[in-house]
Amino acid sequence: MNTLTLSAPAKINYLLDVVRKRPDGYHDLRMIMQRVNLCDEITLTQTGTPGVNVTCSSKAAPGGPTNIAWKAARAMLDRAESDAGVNIEIIKNIPVAAGLGGGSSDAASVLIGMNKLLKLALTEQELMETGCRLGADVPFFIFKRTALAEGIGEKLTPLPKIPKCWILLVNPAVHVSTAWVYRSLQLTSDRELNKLPKFFESIDSVVSILSNDLETVTIPAYPVIADIKERLMSLGAAGSMMSGSGPTVFGIFKSFDVAEEARYEVSKGTNWFAATVETL
């Protein structure tokens, strides 16, 4: 019985430009994506019984064939033409449907782990191509580098070293549908995209690019997101932004102590998820 345990990190978006709507219904994006050290734990156990079984510590995550980790394992077993089975245990530390890429990261870890368990020896590029068929963010987590992501998110360019910083994640425990956000987005034609710096010399240079087009949809519907952004700034954040399609808000801090004090203050009297993490 072969067992493998992997960490699946969350991500934030420093930048999320929606460039245009594509004929296939998806959107072309321009994103700067950064991994942080809030991680789910994925344990894969190869079995002699055919099939994929997923257990998850969070009832909010879907089970069975609707779980993206299940789909990732099934894709790899089919690729290997294997009659083996696999049990997948997911310990969720990343909030579900939070704009932090938890499901996509889980799927990426399953692809990487199954590649080892099944001895397929697929390249990073081959794994990323498989991942793209599962979800637009999956290739980024296989790439494992801070990146400029374009297309639907599958075209990845590594970025020069971005200064490490402390990130306070705050999730206000409201559900935001990603599909609804993109459906509701009003795009202006012939947009001019801001130029990105070639180098990020300081945390302030990272803060200077913070932008998320999806806030124009999400904040009017969920004003608590704007409230959290303002609160984080008042508590010492150098910058604050919604991640992905939300509802998680992150603040960028220059010191752990200031971030932790902000976490304590913003958590008082709420049922919000709040965690101080570091960039990877």
ROFI-605031 format. One line per 4 residues: number of its first residue (from 1); their letters; for each residue z, y, x of N, C-alpha, C. Coordinates in Angstrom, 2 decimals. Example, Ala and Ser with C-alpha at 12.3 -4.5 7.8 and 13.67 -1.06 7.14 Angstrom:
BEGIN
1 = as = 7.80:-5.69:13.19:7.80:-4.50:12.30:7.80:-3.30:13.20  7.08:-2.25:12.85:7.14:-1.06:13.67:7.87:0.03:12.90
//
This chain:
BEGIN
1 = mntl = 0.00:-1.19:0.86:0.00:0.00:0.00:0.00:1.24:0.89  -1.04:2.06:0.78:-1.16:3.28:1.58:-0.68:4.48:0.78  0.19:5.27:1.38:0.72:6.45:0.72:0.54:7.66:1.63  0.21:8.79:1.01:-0.02:10.02:1.75:0.55:11.17:0.94
5 = tlsa = 1.30:12.07:1.60:1.86:13.24:0.92:1.30:14.50:1.56  0.83:15.42:0.71:0.21:16.66:1.19:0.81:17.85:0.46  0.77:19.01:1.12:1.17:20.26:0.49:-0.06:20.99:-0.03  0.06:21.53:-1.23:-1.05:22.26:-1.86:-0.60:23.70:-2.10
9 = paki = -1.03:24.65:-1.24:-0.53:26.02:-1.33:-1.17:26.83:-2.45  -0.43:27.85:-2.90:-0.98:28.82:-3.85:-1.85:29.83:-3.12  -2.55:30.66:-3.90:-3.35:31.74:-3.31:-3.12:33.02:-4.09  -3.43:34.13:-3.43:-3.53:35.41:-4.13:-4.89:36.01:-3.81
13 = nyll = -5.30:36.95:-4.64:-6.54:37.69:-4.41:-6.20:39.12:-4.01  -6.50:39.51:-2.80:-6.36:40.92:-2.42:-7.43:41.76:-3.11  -8.56:41.11:-3.35:-9.72:41.80:-3.94:-10.39:40.85:-4.92  -10.76:41.35:-6.09:-11.53:40.54:-7.03:-12.51:41.46:-7.73
17 = dvvr = -13.74:41.49:-7.21:-14.83:42.25:-7.83:-15.67:41.29:-8.67  -15.91:41.65:-9.91:-16.87:40.89:-10.73:-18.19:41.61:-10.64  -19.15:41.00:-9.96:-20.40:41.68:-9.61:-21.37:41.69:-10.78  -21.56:40.54:-11.39:-22.52:40.44:-12.50:-22.29:39.13:-13.25
21 = krpd = -22.80:39.09:-14.48:-22.79:37.83:-15.24:-24.08:37.09:-14.96  -23.97:35.81:-14.71:-25.13:34.99:-14.34:-25.76:34.38:-15.60  -27.02:33.95:-15.51:-27.68:33.31:-16.66:-26.97:32.04:-17.13  -26.24:31.36:-16.20:-25.56:30.13:-16.58:-24.20:30.37:-17.24
25 = gyhd = -23.86:31.66:-17.45:-22.61:31.98:-18.11:-21.45:32.26:-17.17  -21.59:31.83:-15.93:-20.56:32.15:-14.93:-20.75:33.59:-14.45  -19.85:34.05:-13.60:-19.95:35.38:-13.03:-20.04:35.30:-11.51  -20.89:36.15:-10.93:-20.88:36.31:-9.48:-19.69:37.20:-9.12
29 = lrmi = -18.94:36.75:-8.13:-17.71:37.43:-7.75:-17.75:37.83:-6.28  -16.88:38.73:-5.91:-16.62:39.04:-4.51:-15.10:39.15:-4.39  -14.52:38.20:-3.65:-13.06:38.10:-3.60:-12.60:37.97:-2.15  -11.43:38.51:-1.87:-10.74:38.19:-0.63:-9.52:37.37:-1.02
33 = mqrv = -9.50:36.14:-0.53:-8.50:35.17:-0.95:-7.59:34.80:0.22  -6.31:34.71:-0.08:-5.28:34.48:0.94:-4.33:33.39:0.44  -4.08:32.38:1.27:-3.11:31.35:0.92:-1.69:31.83:1.23  -0.73:31.37:0.44:0.68:31.67:0.69:1.47:30.36:0.65
37 = nlcd = 2.68:30.40:1.21:3.41:29.14:1.41:4.30:28.72:0.24  3.88:29.05:-0.98:4.42:28.41:-2.18:3.51:27.22:-2.46  4.07:25.99:-2.40:3.22:24.80:-2.41:3.67:23.78:-3.45  2.69:23.17:-4.12:2.92:21.93:-4.84:2.95:20.80:-3.82
41 = eitl = 3.60:19.70:-4.19:3.63:18.52:-3.32:2.87:17.38:-4.01  1.87:16.87:-3.31:0.99:15.83:-3.87:1.21:14.53:-3.09  1.60:13.47:-3.79:1.73:12.16:-3.15:0.70:11.20:-3.75  -0.14:10.66:-2.88:-1.19:9.71:-3.28:-0.78:8.32:-2.81
45 = tqtg = -0.83:7.37:-3.72:-0.52:5.99:-3.37:-1.68:5.12:-3.83  -2.36:4.50:-2.87:-3.48:3.62:-3.19:-2.93:2.31:-3.74  -3.53:1.81:-4.80:-3.06:0.57:-5.43:-4.22:-0.41:-5.55  -3.89:-1.64:-5.85:-4.91:-2.66:-6.04:-5.41:-2.72:-7.47
49 = tpgv = -4.80:-1.94:-8.35:-5.19:-1.91:-9.76:-6.17:-0.77:-10.00  -7.38:-1.06:-10.48:-8.37:0.01:-10.67:-7.86:1.11:-11.59  -8.32:2.33:-11.31:-8.00:3.46:-12.17:-7.15:4.50:-11.48  -7.02:5.65:-12.15:-6.26:6.79:-11.63:-5.12:7.07:-12.59
53 = nvtc = -3.93:7.23:-12.03:-2.76:7.57:-12.83:-2.10:8.82:-12.26  -1.85:9.81:-13.11:-1.25:11.07:-12.66:0.08:11.28:-13.36  1.12:11.55:-12.57:2.40:11.99:-13.13:2.71:13.36:-12.54  3.28:14.23:-13.37:3.50:15.61:-12.93:4.88:16.06:-13.40
57 = sska = 5.56:16.81:-12.54:6.91:17.28:-12.85:6.92:18.37:-13.92  5.77:18.98:-14.17:5.68:20.06:-15.15:4.99:19.58:-16.42  5.67:19.77:-17.55:5.05:19.39:-18.83:3.92:20.35:-19.20  3.87:21.50:-18.55:2.82:22.48:-18.85:1.46:22.05:-18.28
61 = apgg = 1.47:21.16:-17.29:0.21:20.70:-16.69:-0.40:19.59:-17.54  -1.72:19.57:-17.71:-2.35:18.52:-18.50:-2.25:17.17:-17.80  -2.32:16.10:-18.56:-2.25:14.76:-17.99:-3.57:14.03:-18.14  -3.65:12.85:-17.51:-4.82:11.99:-17.65:-6.10:12.65:-17.19
65 = ptni = -7.24:12.26:-17.79:-8.56:12.74:-17.34:-8.78:14.25:-17.47  -7.90:14.95:-18.20:-8.06:16.40:-18.31:-7.43:17.13:-17.12  -6.68:16.40:-16.28:-6.07:17.01:-15.10:-7.09:17.06:-13.97  -7.23:18.21:-13.34:-8.25:18.37:-12.30:-7.98:17.48:-11.09
69 = awka = -6.71:17.16:-10.84:-6.39:16.23:-9.75:-6.90:14.83:-10.07  -6.80:14.44:-11.34:-7.35:13.16:-11.79:-8.86:13.13:-11.54  -9.53:14.21:-11.92:-10.99:14.28:-11.75:-11.37:14.20:-10.27  -10.56:14.82:-9.40:-10.84:14.78:-7.97:-10.74:13.36:-7.43
73 = aram = -9.69:12.64:-7.83:-9.52:11.26:-7.37:-10.64:10.37:-7.89  -11.00:10.58:-9.15:-12.07:9.77:-9.74:-13.39:10.00:-9.02  -13.67:11.25:-8.67:-14.90:11.58:-7.95:-14.96:10.86:-6.60  -13.83:10.79:-5.91:-13.81:10.15:-4.59:-13.90:8.64:-4.70
77 = ldra = -13.26:8.05:-5.69:-13.38:6.60:-5.90:-14.81:6.23:-6.25  -15.45:7.04:-7.08:-16.84:6.78:-7.44:-17.75:6.92:-6.22  -17.46:7.92:-5.40:-18.27:8.12:-4.19:-18.14:6.93:-3.25  -16.93:6.38:-3.17:-16.69:5.24:-2.28:-17.13:3.92:-2.90
81 = esda = -17.51:3.99:-4.20:-17.85:2.77:-4.95:-16.72:1.74:-4.80  -15.50:2.24:-4.98:-14.31:1.44:-4.75:-13.68:0.99:-6.06  -13.18:-0.24:-6.06:-12.45:-0.76:-7.22:-10.95:-0.52:-7.09  -10.55:0.16:-6.03:-9.14:0.46:-5.84:-8.67:1.46:-6.88
85 = gvni = -7.37:1.63:-6.96:-6.80:2.64:-7.84:-5.91:3.55:-7.05  -5.43:4.61:-7.70:-4.54:5.53:-7.01:-3.54:6.11:-8.01  -2.30:6.18:-7.58:-1.27:6.91:-8.33:-1.10:8.27:-7.68  -1.10:9.32:-8.50:-0.93:10.68:-8.00:0.34:11.25:-8.60
89 = eiik = 1.27:11.61:-7.74:2.50:12.26:-8.19:2.44:13.72:-7.76  2.59:14.62:-8.72:2.53:16.06:-8.44:3.88:16.68:-8.74  4.49:17.24:-7.72:5.69:18.05:-7.92:5.24:19.50:-7.95  5.33:20.11:-9.13:4.81:21.47:-9.32:5.86:22.51:-8.95
93 = nipv = 5.51:23.32:-7.98:6.30:24.50:-7.64:5.55:25.79:-7.97  4.21:25.67:-8.09:3.36:26.80:-8.45:3.28:26.86:-9.98  3.58:27.99:-10.60:3.45:28.07:-12.07:2.05:27.70:-12.53  1.98:27.07:-13.70:0.71:26.62:-14.27:0.00:27.80:-14.94
97 = aagl = -1.33:27.84:-14.79:-2.17:28.88:-15.43:-1.63:30.27:-15.12  -1.45:30.54:-13.81:-0.77:31.76:-13.39:-1.63:32.69:-12.57  -2.90:32.31:-12.30:-3.73:33.13:-11.42:-3.48:32.87:-9.95  -2.77:31.76:-9.66:-2.41:31.43:-8.28:-3.16:30.21:-7.74
101 = gggs = -4.05:29.64:-8.54:-4.91:28.55:-8.06:-4.21:27.22:-7.89  -3.10:27.00:-8.57:-2.34:25.77:-8.38:-3.13:24.50:-8.66  -3.83:24.47:-9.78:-4.60:23.28:-10.13:-5.72:23.03:-9.14  -6.42:24.09:-8.74:-7.51:23.95:-7.77:-6.99:23.47:-6.42
105 = sdaa = -5.82:23.97:-6.02:-5.23:23.55:-4.76:-4.82:22.08:-4.82  -4.26:21.66:-5.96:-3.92:20.25:-6.13:-5.16:19.38:-5.98  -6.25:19.79:-6.63:-7.49:19.02:-6.56:-8.01:18.95:-5.13  -7.95:20.07:-4.41:-8.41:20.09:-3.02:-7.60:19.11:-2.16
109 = svli = -6.28:19.11:-2.36:-5.43:18.19:-1.60:-5.75:16.74:-1.93  -6.05:16.47:-3.19:-6.43:15.10:-3.57:-7.74:14.70:-2.89  -8.72:15.60:-2.86:-9.99:15.30:-2.19:-9.76:15.00:-0.70  -8.96:15.84:-0.05:-8.67:15.65:1.38:-7.92:14.34:1.60
113 = gmnk = -6.94:14.07:0.75:-6.14:12.85:0.90:-6.94:11.58:0.62  -7.74:11.60:-0.44:-8.55:10.42:-0.77:-9.59:10.15:0.30  -10.10:11.22:0.93:-11.04:11.06:2.03:-10.41:10.24:3.16  -9.11:10.48:3.39:-8.39:9.72:4.43:-8.06:8.31:3.96
117 = llkl = -7.52:8.18:2.75:-7.11:6.86:2.25:-8.29:5.90:2.14  -9.43:6.42:1.69:-10.61:5.57:1.48:-11.49:5.48:2.72  -11.07:6.21:3.80:-11.80:6.19:5.07:-13.28:6.54:4.88  -13.51:7.60:4.08:-14.89:8.01:3.79:-15.50:8.86:4.91
121 = alte = -14.65:9.55:5.66:-15.10:10.40:6.78:-16.08:11.48:6.33  -15.86:12.02:5.12:-16.69:13.13:4.65:-16.34:14.39:5.44  -17.34:15.21:5.70:-17.11:16.47:6.42:-16.46:17.49:5.49  -15.94:18.56:6.07:-15.38:19.66:5.27:-16.42:20.18:4.28
125 = qelm = -17.66:20.33:4.73:-18.71:20.84:3.86:-18.97:19.90:2.70  -18.98:18.60:2.97:-19.20:17.62:1.89:-18.05:17.65:0.89  -16.83:17.78:1.38:-15.69:17.88:0.48:-15.75:19.16:-0.36  -16.18:20.24:0.27:-16.29:21.51:-0.46:-17.36:21.42:-1.55
129 = etgc = -18.45:20.73:-1.28:-19.50:20.57:-2.29:-18.99:19.75:-3.48  -18.21:18.72:-3.17:-17.60:17.94:-4.26:-16.61:18.80:-5.02  -15.81:19.58:-4.29:-14.82:20.43:-4.92:-15.42:21.47:-5.84  -16.56:22.00:-5.47:-17.21:23.04:-6.27:-17.59:22.52:-7.65
133 = rlga = -17.88:21.24:-7.74:-18.23:20.64:-9.04:-16.99:20.49:-9.94  -15.82:20.59:-9.34:-14.57:20.47:-10.10:-14.05:21.83:-10.54  -14.18:22.84:-9.68:-13.68:24.17:-10.00:-14.06:25.15:-8.90  -14.27:26.41:-9.28:-14.81:27.39:-8.34:-13.86:27.69:-7.18
137 = dvpf = -12.53:27.55:-7.39:-11.58:27.86:-6.32:-11.31:26.68:-5.39  -11.73:25.48:-5.78:-11.39:24.29:-4.99:-11.91:24.36:-3.55  -13.17:24.79:-3.33:-13.66:24.85:-1.94:-12.78:25.72:-1.03  -12.24:26.81:-1.56:-11.41:27.70:-0.74:-10.20:26.94:-0.16
141 = fifk = -9.60:26.08:-0.96:-8.41:25.37:-0.48:-8.77:24.26:0.51  -10.00:23.80:0.49:-10.47:22.85:1.51:-10.79:23.62:2.79  -11.29:24.83:2.65:-11.67:25.70:3.77:-10.46:26.06:4.64  -9.31:26.28:3.98:-8.02:26.50:4.65:-7.98:27.73:5.56
145 = rtal = -8.75:28.75:5.21:-8.73:29.99:5.98:-8.81:31.17:5.01  -8.20:32.29:5.40:-8.39:33.51:4.63:-9.89:33.82:4.60  -10.40:34.16:3.42:-11.86:34.20:3.31:-12.34:35.26:2.34  -13.56:35.72:2.61:-14.35:36.44:1.63:-15.10:35.39:0.83
149 = aegi = -14.87:35.35:-0.48:-15.52:34.37:-1.34:-16.53:35.07:-2.23  -17.75:34.55:-2.24:-18.82:35.15:-3.04:-19.49:34.08:-3.90  -20.51:34.48:-4.67:-21.08:33.57:-5.65:-20.04:33.36:-6.75  -19.84:32.11:-7.19:-18.76:31.85:-8.15:-17.46:31.58:-7.40
153 = gekl = -17.51:31.73:-6.08:-16.35:31.48:-5.24:-16.60:30.45:-4.17  -17.81:29.87:-4.20:-18.13:28.76:-3.29:-18.70:29.21:-1.95  -19.16:30.47:-1.86:-19.73:30.96:-0.60:-18.61:31.63:0.18  -18.15:30.97:1.23:-16.94:31.39:1.93:-17.24:31.86:3.34
157 = tplp = -16.72:33.03:3.67:-16.86:33.58:5.02:-15.46:33.83:5.57  -15.10:33.21:6.71:-13.76:33.45:7.24:-13.59:34.90:7.65  -12.42:35.43:7.41:-12.14:36.83:7.76:-11.36:36.88:9.06  -11.55:37.96:9.82:-10.73:38.13:11.02:-9.26:38.14:10.63
161 = kipk = -8.44:37.84:11.59:-7.01:37.67:11.32:-6.43:38.85:10.54  -5.83:38.53:9.39:-5.17:39.55:8.58:-3.68:39.52:8.92  -3.06:40.67:9.09:-1.64:40.68:9.47:-0.79:39.86:8.50  0.15:39.11:9.04:1.08:38.37:8.18:1.95:39.35:7.43
165 = cwil = 2.25:39.02:6.18:3.14:39.88:5.41:3.92:39.04:4.41  4.96:39.63:3.88:5.77:38.97:2.86:5.22:39.34:1.49  5.12:38.34:0.63:4.56:38.53:-0.70:5.62:38.14:-1.73  5.90:39.03:-2.66:6.76:38.70:-3.79:5.88:38.40:-5.00
169 = lvnp = 5.97:37.18:-5.48:5.22:36.75:-6.66:6.12:36.86:-7.89  5.61:37.48:-8.94:6.37:37.60:-10.18:5.48:37.18:-11.35  5.92:36.17:-12.08:5.17:35.68:-13.24:6.00:35.91:-14.49  5.50:36.72:-15.44:6.31:37.11:-16.59:6.34:36.10:-17.74
173 = avhv = 5.88:34.88:-17.49:5.97:33.80:-18.47:5.20:34.09:-19.76  4.02:34.72:-19.60:3.09:34.83:-20.72:1.84:34.04:-20.35  1.14:33.54:-21.36:-0.07:32.74:-21.09:-1.31:33.61:-21.22  -2.13:33.59:-20.19:-3.40:34.33:-20.20:-4.54:33.33:-20.02
177 = staw = -5.49:33.34:-20.93:-6.65:32.45:-20.84:-7.71:33.06:-19.92  -8.03:32.36:-18.85:-9.06:32.84:-17.93:-10.40:33.02:-18.64  -10.74:32.05:-19.51:-12.01:32.13:-20.23:-12.05:33.39:-21.10  -10.93:33.70:-21.76:-10.86:34.89:-22.60:-11.03:36.15:-21.76
181 = vyrs = -10.41:36.19:-20.60:-10.50:37.38:-19.74:-11.95:37.66:-19.37  -12.65:36.62:-18.91:-14.05:36.83:-18.49:-14.95:37.15:-19.68  -14.68:36.54:-20.83:-15.47:36.85:-22.03:-15.29:38.31:-22.44  -14.10:38.83:-22.24:-13.76:40.18:-22.72:-14.13:41.27:-21.72
185 = lqlt = -14.50:40.89:-20.51:-14.76:41.87:-19.46:-16.04:42.66:-19.76  -15.93:43.98:-19.68:-17.11:44.84:-19.87:-17.60:45.29:-18.49  -18.77:44.81:-18.10:-19.31:45.13:-16.78:-20.23:46.35:-16.87  -20.08:47.26:-15.94:-21.02:48.38:-15.85:-22.21:47.93:-15.00
189 = sdre = -23.38:48.41:-15.35:-24.58:48.00:-14.63:-24.72:48.76:-13.32  -25.40:48.13:-12.38:-25.70:48.75:-11.08:-24.44:49.29:-10.38  -23.43:48.45:-10.34:-22.18:48.86:-9.68:-22.40:48.96:-8.17  -21.75:49.91:-7.58:-21.72:49.98:-6.12:-20.39:49.42:-5.65
193 = lnkl = -20.45:48.38:-4.83:-19.23:47.76:-4.34:-18.69:48.54:-3.15  -17.38:48.67:-3.11:-16.76:49.34:-1.97:-17.01:48.57:-0.69  -17.20:49.29:0.40:-17.36:48.64:1.69:-16.02:48.11:2.17  -16.07:46.92:2.77:-14.85:46.31:3.26:-14.71:46.58:4.75
197 = pkff = -13.48:46.78:5.23:-13.30:47.00:6.67:-13.65:45.74:7.46  -14.12:45.94:8.68:-14.45:44.80:9.53:-13.19:44.16:10.11  -12.14:44.96:10.23:-10.89:44.46:10.77:-9.73:45.00:9.93  -8.69:44.20:9.82:-7.48:44.63:9.13:-6.40:44.77:10.19
201 = esid = -6.16:46.00:10.61:-5.27:46.23:11.74:-3.80:46.23:11.35  -3.52:46.46:10.07:-2.13:46.58:9.64:-2.02:46.19:8.18  -0.78:46.05:7.72:-0.55:45.77:6.30:-1.11:46.90:5.44  -1.02:48.13:5.94:-1.57:49.26:5.17:-3.08:49.13:4.97
205 = svvs = -3.78:48.56:5.95:-5.23:48.38:5.80:-5.54:47.29:4.77  -4.64:46.32:4.62:-4.79:45.31:3.56:-4.56:45.97:2.20  -3.51:46.76:2.12:-3.18:47.44:0.86:-4.33:48.34:0.40  -5.06:48.90:1.36:-6.13:49.86:1.02:-7.28:49.21:0.24
209 = ilsn = -7.40:47.88:0.29:-8.51:47.23:-0.42:-8.09:46.60:-1.74  -6.81:46.66:-2.08:-6.33:45.99:-3.29:-7.09:46.47:-4.53  -7.69:45.50:-5.23:-8.46:45.84:-6.43:-8.73:44.56:-7.22  -8.65:44.65:-8.53:-8.92:43.48:-9.37:-9.55:43.95:-10.67
213 = dlet = -10.85:43.68:-10.82:-11.57:44.10:-12.03:-10.99:43.50:-13.31  -10.35:42.34:-13.20:-9.86:41.66:-14.41:-8.64:42.36:-15.01  -8.01:43.24:-14.24:-6.88:43.99:-14.80:-7.31:44.85:-15.98  -8.58:45.26:-16.02:-9.04:46.12:-17.12:-8.97:45.40:-18.46
217 = vtip = -9.00:44.08:-18.43:-8.87:43.27:-19.65:-7.42:42.87:-19.88  -6.77:42.40:-18.82:-5.47:41.76:-18.98:-4.34:42.75:-19.24  -4.34:43.88:-18.55:-3.22:44.82:-18.69:-3.13:45.43:-20.10  -4.25:45.85:-20.73:-4.11:46.36:-22.10:-3.52:45.33:-23.07
221 = aypv = -3.82:44.07:-22.85:-3.31:43.02:-23.73:-1.88:42.62:-23.37  -1.55:42.74:-22.08:-0.22:42.33:-21.60:0.34:43.46:-20.72  0.83:44.53:-21.34:1.29:45.68:-20.56:2.44:45.37:-19.61  3.11:44.24:-19.81:4.19:43.85:-18.89:3.67:43.72:-17.46
225 = iadi = 2.38:43.41:-17.30:1.79:43.28:-15.96:1.83:44.63:-15.24  1.46:45.69:-15.94:1.53:47.04:-15.34:2.98:47.42:-15.06  3.89:47.02:-15.96:5.31:47.33:-15.76:5.82:46.68:-14.47  5.42:45.43:-14.24:5.88:44.73:-13.03:5.29:45.39:-11.79
229 = kerl = 4.02:45.76:-11.83:3.40:46.44:-10.68:4.19:47.71:-10.33  4.49:48.51:-11.34:5.24:49.75:-11.09:6.63:49.45:-10.56  7.26:48.41:-11.10:8.61:48.04:-10.65:8.59:47.62:-9.19  7.62:46.82:-8.79:7.55:46.37:-7.41:7.33:47.54:-6.46
233 = mslg = 6.49:48.48:-6.86:6.27:49.65:-6.01:7.56:50.47:-5.87  8.31:50.58:-6.95:9.56:51.35:-6.89:10.61:50.64:-6.05  10.45:49.32:-5.86:11.41:48.53:-5.09:10.97:48.34:-3.64  9.94:49.07:-3.22:9.59:49.08:-1.80:8.33:48.36:-1.41
237 = aags = 7.54:47.88:-2.38:6.28:47.23:-2.04:5.30:48.26:-1.46  4.54:47.83:-0.46:3.49:48.70:0.09:2.30:48.76:-0.85  2.12:47.72:-1.66:1.04:47.66:-2.64:1.33:46.55:-3.62  0.71:46.61:-4.81:0.94:45.58:-5.82:-0.32:45.39:-6.64
241 = mmsg = -0.57:44.14:-7.06:-1.80:43.82:-7.76:-1.58:42.54:-8.58  -2.34:42.38:-9.66:-2.39:41.13:-10.38:-3.25:40.14:-9.60  -2.85:38.88:-9.55:-3.64:37.87:-8.86:-4.55:37.13:-9.83  -5.81:36.99:-9.47:-6.77:36.26:-10.30:-6.85:36.85:-11.69
245 = sgpt = -6.84:35.98:-12.70:-6.89:36.45:-14.08:-5.50:36.64:-14.66  -4.49:36.55:-13.80:-3.12:36.79:-14.20:-2.47:35.57:-14.83  -1.23:35.74:-15.27:-0.48:36.99:-15.37:0.37:37.32:-14.13  0.30:36.48:-13.08:1.17:36.71:-11.93:0.80:38.01:-11.22
249 = vfgi = 1.82:38.77:-10.87:1.68:40.00:-10.09:2.29:39.75:-8.72  1.66:40.28:-7.68:2.26:40.17:-6.36:2.49:41.55:-5.77  3.54:41.64:-4.98:3.80:42.84:-4.19:3.74:42.48:-2.72  3.18:43.37:-1.92:3.10:43.17:-0.47:4.23:43.95:0.19
253 = fksf = 5.03:43.24:0.98:6.18:43.86:1.64:6.08:43.69:3.15  6.66:44.65:3.85:6.62:44.61:5.31:7.82:43.89:5.91  8.83:43.59:5.09:9.98:42.85:5.60:10.48:41.87:4.55  11.01:40.75:5.02:11.56:39.73:4.14:12.75:40.28:3.36
257 = dvae = 13.63:41.02:4.02:14.84:41.50:3.37:14.54:42.42:2.19  13.56:43.30:2.37:13.20:44.21:1.27:12.56:43.41:0.12  11.74:42.43:0.46:11.11:41.59:-0.56:12.16:40.79:-1.34  13.15:40.27:-0.63:14.20:39.48:-1.28:15.07:40.35:-2.19
261 = eary = 15.36:41.55:-1.74:16.13:42.46:-2.58:15.35:42.81:-3.84  14.04:43.01:-3.69:13.19:43.28:-4.85:13.16:42.08:-5.79  13.09:40.89:-5.22:13.10:39.67:-6.05:14.38:39.59:-6.88  15.49:39.88:-6.25:16.77:39.85:-6.96:16.78:40.87:-8.11
265 = evsk = 16.32:42.07:-7.82:16.35:43.13:-8.82:15.40:42.85:-9.99  14.20:42.37:-9.66:13.20:42.18:-10.72:13.52:40.96:-11.58  14.34:40.04:-11.06:14.68:38.82:-11.80:15.85:39.02:-12.75  16.64:40.05:-12.54:17.86:40.23:-13.33:17.54:40.37:-14.82
269 = gtnw = 18.20:39.52:-15.61:18.07:39.62:-17.06:16.76:39.16:-17.64  15.95:38.42:-16.84:14.66:37.92:-17.34:14.57:36.41:-17.11  13.59:35.79:-17.76:13.27:34.39:-17.49:12.03:34.27:-16.62  11.69:35.35:-15.90:10.48:35.38:-15.10:10.61:34.49:-13.87
273 = faat = 9.48:33.93:-13.44:9.41:33.25:-12.15:9.23:34.31:-11.08  10.04:34.25:-10.02:9.90:35.18:-8.91:10.19:34.45:-7.61  9.32:34.62:-6.63:9.49:33.92:-5.36:8.96:34.78:-4.23  9.72:34.84:-3.14:9.28:35.53:-1.93:8.61:34.50:-1.03
277 = vetl = 7.37:34.77:-0.67:6.60:33.81:0.14:5.95:34.55:1.30  5.40:33.78:2.22:4.73:34.34:3.40:3.27:33.93:3.38  2.41:34.79:3.91:0.99:34.46:3.98:0.77:33.37:5.02  -0.26:32.56:4.81:-0.60:31.47:5.73:-1.84:31.83:6.54
//
